[in-house]
């Protein structure tokens, strides 16, 4: 769990999803049935059955800083994108939707589950401890009607910045920025390519060890 409440939430996704968000000024919650972690989707299915719901939809964010894990697992490849949202503004927009729940995910070890009773209301916000480094935050929508997705309108100024994939070729990044800036109301968005796996300052720091080596 985060040691303090972050002022931001990050969403790792891909370029087509980003373009949809910017053009429609909406974020979309989807059915978690196809999530990679079947433990996770099973808990949401149990929650749906427990409360007689026909739809439980979700959208996941992280509360932690940039990591190789998040890029590789959730935004792998040159079309990967990280959207950094202002937490307060994003959640204020989400609260306009009825039947929405939100909260940080709690991570439990298998050795702990036999020592505690479980409130079914917590099922959408529980996950196994090996995923704890993800520091996940979720929006969960529930309904007695059957739907496959639901949109939440958001103001574009709740986006703090957009980070392009560290695997995006440097020569292409300017064209991607122009593509995004040409979308209506997006000209002032802060956009940069991630240097996580290739940072000039970090490399210069390593080079300094060779420049200042003293002869004995």
Secondary structure, DSSP 8 states (H G I E B T S, - for coil): --SS--SEEEEEEEHHHHHHHHHHTEEEEEEGGG-S-HHHHHHHHHHHHHTT-SEEEEEEEE-S---HHHHHHHS-STTEEEEEEEHHHHHHHHTTSTTEEEEE-EEE-GGGGGGS---GGGGGGEEEGGGGGG-EEEEEEEESS--SEEEEE--GGGEEEEEE-TTS-HHHHHHHHHHHHTSTT-TT--EEE--TT--HHHHHHHHHHHHT----
